[in-house]
């Protein structure tokens, strides 16, 4: 089956970059990304490609190359569906905030609405690709809706989960470790659909990196991958607390165990806790699925990963309070970084949001600087938590556009995101403009603690004992 037109429903962190790279690598295929959010589509179409709504290293260059040639962004969803041979569903699947499964299950209402719209509009056979992260056996529901509400059109359902890390999404797409495609290999039509998607990826990836499975294995593999990665983060963070109590260095521990080929060095960086759109949502979904099958021990095992991550964020904030003489009321605390990780402007489930909320509850005055996150997004994150009114959040937390301004007259600085620029600051200048004693709480272990201690900072890092400048020995007096 030759694919000449692709439609992607959803212009977010997955749909936008994925379709941009497909358009770049497959110039003979027209790729249209659609979304009902007019402001988002307008941003993707902005004449200045640097203003596209998602910041990823290299993404603006890819969009610039393909946009207007064979990459298009539109709000006309019906037209794009009608024209497409292959439709990617890449809409949000947040954790449910209501009803059965509240707080754990994935909310699939947008997926179902997409399916019904595809069925209503389609006049010819189409391949529908699940790109959103979905519970296992969601394809069964999609197939039922499409087959029973369509216009006699034949649909093939594929699962093609994304394995992108924000901050390296373009590289992850262009040089993927693997691409996973799940489909119905028991029928000729199913095999044709699988091969059609395989052919697209083979434009730039070797055949051995494109794996094919049944649909259910593909759907579950995505949840499993994120669960295993998050588990490693929570594991090293659990050890970081033990290191702080025993005098061990968590970085040395991580390096030692990472040299074991059975373990490996990746995802062993201790921090204030993981964030992002995937890890917590996918593990909670996995917990819910396990419980729905009566697998309570399995559910309890994976839920502990989330419990440990929440604990890490709380204890980081509590450590700030305890070091500042058990009160932060009226004290200015500068948060450097709001994004959940460097090289992205994504703030979903960012640790900074929860640490700020904790400190605001202690009546601290928070000032935030992040090089890529916009002020309205920071306030939206705080408002989402619902801990206080919209007006109170804007009164108690200030966002600035310059790091030295954030640190001026601060009692303490908390490094929340591992932005590379934070390492390059003039920290002696920052120390001079802070209230004394000046504290730094490095939630990412990216700063040179010995150098900072020499300036006079009191430093607290994840997984390390508190670091102070060594006192100079007193000189002997010769009479």
Secondary structure, DSSP 8 states (H G I E B T S, - for coil): ----EEEEE--STTHHHHHHHHHHH-TTSEEEEE-S-HHHHHHHT-SSGGGSS---TTHHHHHHHHBTTTEEEES-HHHHHHH-SEEEE-----B--SSTTTTTSB--HHHHHHHHHHHHH--S-EEEEE-S---TTHHHHHHHHHHHHSSS--EEEEE------TTSHHHHHHT-S-EEEE--TTSHHHHHHHHHHHHHHTTTS-GGGEEEE-HHHHHHHHHHHHHHHHHHHHHHHHHHHHHHHHT--HHHHHHHHHTSTTT-STT----S---SSSHHHHHHHHHHHHHHTT-HHHHHHHHHHHHHHHHHHHHHHHHHHHHTTT--TT-EEEEE--SSSTT----TT-HHHHHHHHHHHTT-EEEEE-SS--HHHHHHHHHHHTSS-HHHHHHHEEE-S-HHHHHTT-SEEEE-S--GGGGGS-HHHHHHTS-SS-EEEESS--S-HHHHHHHT-EEEETTS--B------------
